[in-house]
Amino acid sequence: MRISIHTLGTRGDTQPYLALARGLRRSGHDVLLVAPDQFAAMAAAEDIDFAPLPQEFLAILDSPEAKAILGRSGAGFGAGLKLLKFYREIGPRLLDAEWDAARVFGPDAIIFHPKALGAPHIAAKLGIPLFLASPLPGFTPTSAFASPVLPVCSLGPLNRLSHALMIHGGGVLFAKSIRAWRTDVLALPARGNAASLSGTLYAYSPHVLARPRDWGPDVAVTGYWFLEKGDWTPPVGLAEFLAAGEPPIYVGFGSMPGSDPERLTGLVLDGLRQAGKRGLLATAGGALTTDVSDDRVHVIREAPHDRLFPFVGATLHHGGAGTTGAALRAGKPTAICPFLGDQPFWARRVAALGVGPQPLDKRAMSADDIAAALLAMDDPGMRSRAADLGRAVRAEDGVSDAVRFIEDRLARTLHIHTNFA
């Protein structure tokens, strides 16, 4: 079958879908990845067909205004909501690019990240099966936990209702733009329905967050979708640093931009010194500066987590779903300093599992707080729990389970449609 995968966001919102694309292709499907243009080279490296979405979406995070918002706002969806006005400006171009990609490729089914708002309407226009695929929960009602957009783990009897925030949020916030696009571009009724879901996939481990009992067979928690990088070896300088002493603490904040990278780097360095730890700093998104002069610290831009994390003693990061999964898979304790979005949710989950300390507050934390978090990860019980969880996650094959689920649901959907016809 011809399957297009639509995703929007940072690298953490793209790399798992590239892993899924690779798995679907291995199973004999023709696959197109529709994602921000910045990830074209990643797709080319995996020999996956690629259709670009406008670069402006990711460029927003590097704008001075966005950095100021992230610097002022607390962690969570509050910061994300303040960035919505930027999305409104480029939303029509993103929707058009999604449609252009699908129209040219002619998919038999679409898999989409929740931020790819055009996909459900494109599937309705084409009359094809649609799958929602997300690295975090929140798009299927459950009484087991509250929506990840909320700063609490549970609202008791209101848990199930709370998930409407994420299920309907995008459609409500951008209703005017979507209605205009449906009529002007797709030639659909302005207030018509999007396509119904043939299935929903959650790309995290059930050992990290158990599948709720009130979810039906059309919902799968598959395990993480890791993009393996088996051919990577540490560069000489990094290899020498790793071999020169005890395993360092990995510190990196992924694609998060830096509102004040000098200050954050200073806090991290002071925290490492107070804790007596060596540090490996990854500066990719700009939250940390490269201007570091300390023999006990090595600076890199980035490295594949699946290959690097087995060499470190513990991790300190932003709590993105992919980075969190990679740290847990490596069996290492992880401390989280969330910036926005779903990151506080994963930070709370890691602490609840006993494989990391309580989350750090980016706005208020001190070097003492960082040092305390680093030392907390020396606890033998925490290290043992992290090692056990790592073994469980490594035993999973999330991509293969996702492919089987998609194929089974497609067979069921197509069979129903054939019988109905």
Secondary structure, 3 states (H helix, E strand, C coil): CEEEEECCCCHHHCHHHHHHHHHHHHCCCEEEEEEEHHHHHHHHHCCCEEEEECCHHHHHHHCHHHHHHHHHCCCCHHHHHHCHHHHHHHHHHHHHHHHHHHHHHCCCEEEECCCCCCHHHHHHHHCCCEEEEECCCCCCCCCCCCCCCCCCCCCHHHHHHHCHHHHCHHHHHCHHHHHHHHHHCCCCCCCCCCCCCCEEEECCCCCCCCCCCCCCCCEEECCCCCCCCCCCCCCHHHHHHHHCCCCCEEEECCCCCCCCHHHHHHHHHHHHHHHCCCEEEECCCCCCCCCCCCCCEEEECCCCHHHHHHHCCEEEECCCHHHHHHHHHCCCCEEECCCCCCHHHHHHHHHHHCCCCCCCCCCCCCHHHHHHHHHHCCCHHHHHHHHHHHHHHHCCCHHHHHHHHHHHHHHHHHHHHHHHC
